[in-house]
Each structure stands twice: as C-alpha cells, then as structure tokens.
Amino acid sequence: MHATESLDPCTELQTLLANRFAQRLLDVASDQQAIREAGSGAAIVLLHGIGSGAGSWLEVALQLGQHARVVAWDAPGYGDSTPLRPAAPRAEDYAERLLHTLDALNIERCVLVGHSLGAITAAAFSRLHPQRVSRLVLVSPARGYGDPARELQRQQVRGKRLTTLEQLGIAQMAAQRSSAMLSPRPTAKALAWVRWNMARLNQQGYRQAIELLCGDDLLRHAPLPVPCEVHCGEADAITAPETCLTLAKALGASFNLIADAGHASPIEQPHVVAGRLAHALKESLTGSAQ
C-alpha cells in the first residue's frame, strides 16, 4: 500500500493544498490578504462563494497551473484575510481589495472567475476596471437580493442565514449544509472537501458576505464591458440552471451546463471546470468576443 492510500480523502487534499497550492500573505493597503497560487503564464484569478474559500479551487488550480498562473483568494474576512471595514460592504468594497491584490501580484490583466457569491464581486470589478479583465467567467452565479423588487426575499434570506449562523455555529453549519452544495450522489471526497472549506469560515467575514448577498444585485453591474460566459452544474439546487440561464441572457453571455455537478462544481467536477477555464483563457488570448 502506498502511504497516501492510508489517508482519508480530506487529509490527502490538505497535503496537496499545503504542498502545491500554498498560501501567501500579502500586505495590501494596510490590510492582510491571503491568496494561493500555482503555475505561471497568463493569469486566471478565482473568487470563491459565500460558504467556501480559496482551497475549494485546489484541484482546478492544479490542472490549470500546467498552462497558466492561477491565483485564488480568500475573500476579505475569510481565512487569514482582513475583513472589510463596513459592517455591510458593497461589491465595490470587495472589488477595491481585489484591485489592490492584483496590483500587489503585478497582474495587469486576467481571466476573472467568480463562483456563486464571488460572481457579484467579479462582475463589479469587471465593470469598474474593464482594462484589467480579458474575460469574465461566472460559475453558478448568485444574483443577490438587492433589487428592490426582491425585498421580501432579501429579508427572508438574510434572517434565515443569520439565524442559522447563531443557532448552529460554523462547525455545525458545515456539517449540516455541505451536502446541499453537491449533486444527489456525491463522492465522499467531494463531500469532505466542501465540509472542510465551509468549516474554516470566520463569523465576521461570513456576516459581511451575507450582507453583500442580500444587499447587492449582480445585474446592477450590467451591461458588462468585457466578454462573459456562464456555467452551472446541471444538478445545482442553490443557483438552479434555469436561474443561471436567465442571468446569462440578461448579461448577453453564453451558457453551458456542467454534467454530474451541483453548486460546488469546482470541487465535484474539477477537471471539467478546469477545461472550461482553459478554453476561456484561450479565447481571451485570441480575442474572441464570446
């Protein structure tokens, strides 16, 4: 038996994370920003969702890192990244931190990828700094509840998420909610990795992210000044395929499903997601519009 065969899947992934997608801490505008990096070449920057972290991109990054410079951040208030100052930050606040992060990494232009809530930050950044984004890729994008027409939903979602956080705490929330991120029959490895990433949430950063989700609207940042594409897991029960398709149409973006994947497709189908992102990088380098 090889040594790695005696390890549980989560321990194996943690070892890979430490050795091949290691964390770096950057000083950006008097704040600490945690990122993970792999590979070299043209840059792809990965933004995670509300219940996750940079580690969720591990297997995607290991494959993409053979062809590109892959950077994933722990959003402000996640992992070892300093929270933002406002209690209820807007997408522009997250976009400003991202700008400082890219400057610190000497990344002038990138393919920007936003998963779930990360899609709102990615869209805001693309609107504010289009010269820094060659192509925008949204994976199971969360629209948010900031549209005044969605006020009742906003109140319900905000109340439910804050109550769940208070009643369960991070560890229990991770244990109970992880399976909802995946397709109906996930592998033990995928379930363990979703749970591990969710269990690392920080209360302050998660609260701020709830305020972003409930206070902003991805379509507020449309029309987008950069080429955009949208992908969604075919079994996504959180941002359903039909919802993502509606967003894609509103953004003038292409739309594709990811087979055998729920919401956390970068964890459940990392090779497929990496392939889609490699194609997006190729398109960005050839100047294709869509």
N, C-alpha and C positions, 0 to 999 in steps of 0.2 A: 504494500500500500504506500502510495506517495504521501508525504507529510501533509499536503493540503487536503487530501481526501478525508482526514480525520477531523477537519474543521467544519463547523456549521457554515451555511452559505453566507450569513451576515459577517462572521469573522473573516472569511476569505475576502469579502468585498471591502471590509475595513482595512485589511492588509494592503489590498490593491490601491485603495484610496490614499493611504499614507505613503506608499512607495512610488506610485505612478501618476497621481493627481493630487500632489501635496498642496497644503495650504500655504499661502503667503499673506503676510500682513502689510498693508500699505498705509502710509500716512498721507491722507488727502484732506486738504483744507481744515487742518486741526482735528480731524477725525480718524479713527482706525477703520480700515476697510479690508475685509477678508476676501481673498479670491483663491481659486485653484486654477492651475494652468498645465497644459500638455501640448507637445508638438511645437512646430514652427511653420512660418509662412504667412499666408493671408489669414486675417483674424476672423474668428467666429466667436461671438460673445453670447453667453447663455444666461438667461434670467429665469429663476425657478418660480414656483407657485406659492400660494399662501401657507400650505401645510408641509413645506419641504425645505430644501437647502441646496447648496452647491453640489453636495455629494450625490444628489439624485441623478446628476448628469454623468456619473462615473463611466459607465460602460459606453455611452455615446461618445464621451471625450476620448476614451482610449482608442476607439476606432477612427474617429475624425482626426485625432492627433497624428496619424500617419500621413495626413495630407495638408494640415492647416495648424495654425496657432489657435488653440481652443482655450478660452477663458470663461470660467463660471464664477459668479459672485455669490456670497451670502448677502442677501439684501440688507439694507440698514436695519439694525435691530435683530438680525438673525446671526447665529453662530457668534463669532468674535467681532462682528461689525457694529460700530457705534450706532445706536438708534438716531433717528432724525429728531430735531428739536421740537417741532409741533406735535401735540398730542394726536391731532388728526391731520397728518400730512396729505398733500395732494400729489398727483402723479408728477407734477413739476418738481417737487422736492426730491423725489427718488431720481428723476432724470438729471437733476443737478449733481447728485452724488455720483451717478453713472458717468457724467461728463468728466468730473474730477478723476474718477478711477481710470477712464480711458486715457486721459492726459498723463497720469502717473505711469501708465504702462506703455506710453508712446504709441498708442493705437490711433491712427488718424482716420481710419475708415474700416468698417467691419460689416459682416453679415450679422444682424442683430436678431436674436431668437428669444421670444417670450412665451413661456408656458403658463397657462392658467392666469393667475393674477399678474404674473410677470408681463403678460401681453399688454396691459394698460400702461405700465412704465415704458415698455418698448415702443408703443405707439406714440406716447407723449414725447419721448426722446427723438423719435424719427421726425415728428412734426417740428420740434424746436431746433434740431440740429441735423437737417437732412444731408448736409455735406459729409457727415460722419458715418452715414449708413448707406451701404451699397444695395442692400436688400433686407426686407423685414420678413421674418418667418414667425407666424403665430401658431402655437400648438395647443389645441383645446383652449382657446382664449376665453377668459371670463369677461363678460361685457361690463359688469359692475351695475350698481343700483342708483347711480347719481342722477339719472334722468328724472325730473320732477314727476313725470307720468308713472314712475315706479316707486313712489313714496311709500305706499303701504308695504310693498315687498321689501323695501330698504329697511323699514322699521322692524319687520319680522325677522329678516336675515341677521341684522345687527343684534337684536335681542337674543335670538337663538344662539348665535356664536358666542356672545359674551357670557350668557348663562351656562352654556356647555363648558366654557373655559373655567368659570368659577366653580361649578359643581364637580367637574371631573379632574381638572388639572391637566397638565401637558401629558404626563405618562399614561394616564387612563384614557385620555382623548386619543392618543396614538394607538393604544391597544384596541379601542372600540371602533375607530373610524378608518383604519388603514384599508380594510377590505373594500370599502366603498370607492376607493381610488382605482380599483383594478377591475378586470373583466370577471365574469362569474366563476371561472375556474383558473385562478392564477397559480403560478408555481410558488412553492414555499420560499424560494429565493426572492422572487419579486415582492411577496407579502412582507418578508422580513426586512427588505431594504426600504420599502415605503415606511414601515413602522419605525425603523431606526432613524430615518431622516426626520420624521414627524416628532419623535421623542426628543429631538435636540432643539425644538422651538424654545424661544425665550418669550416670557409673558409680555414684556413691553413691546418688543418688535411685532409679535403676533397681534396685539391690540391695535397697533398703528396700521398694520396691514388690513385688519377688519375695517378700520375707518376708511382706508383707500378703497376697498372693495365696495363699501356701502355709500361712499361719498363721490365717487367718480364714475364716468361712463366712457368706455372705450371709443364710442362713436363721437364723443366730444372732440376727439383728436383727428377726426376725418374732415375733409379728404386728406389722405396721406400723400406726401410729396415724394415717396420712394416706392419702388416695386414691392408688392406684398403677396404672400401666399399663406393659406390657412390649411392646417391639417388637424384631424380629430380621430381619436380612437372610435372604432365602429361600435364598441360596447360602452362608450363613455356615458355614465349615468349622472355626471355632475354638470358638464357643459355638453349637452346632447348634440349629436351630429346635426340634427335639423336646426338647432340654435346656432351652431358654428357656421353652417351653410348660409343662414340669414345674415350673419355678421360678415362673412366673406363677400356676399353680394353687395352689402352696403359699403364695403371698403373697396369694391372693384378688384377683389383678389381672387386668385384661383383657389380651388378647394379639393382636397383629397382625403379619403378615409385611410385609417391605419388598421389593418385586419388584426383580429385577436388581441385587441388592446382596449383597456378602459381609459380613465382620465390620465393615469400616470404612464402614458405610452413610452416616455424616455426610459423608464425602468422596466416596463413589461415587454417592449419590443425595441430594445436599444439599437439593434443592427438596422432595422427598418428606418428608425428615426435618423440614425447617423447617415444612412444612404440618402434620405431626403435632404438632409442638410448639406451633404457633399454636393448634391445636384444643385442646390440653391447657391452654393459657393461658386460652382462652375458657371451658372447662369449670370451671377453678379460680375464675374470676370470677363464674360463675353458681351456684357451689356444688354442682355435680353430684358425686355420690359416686363414680361410675365412668365 
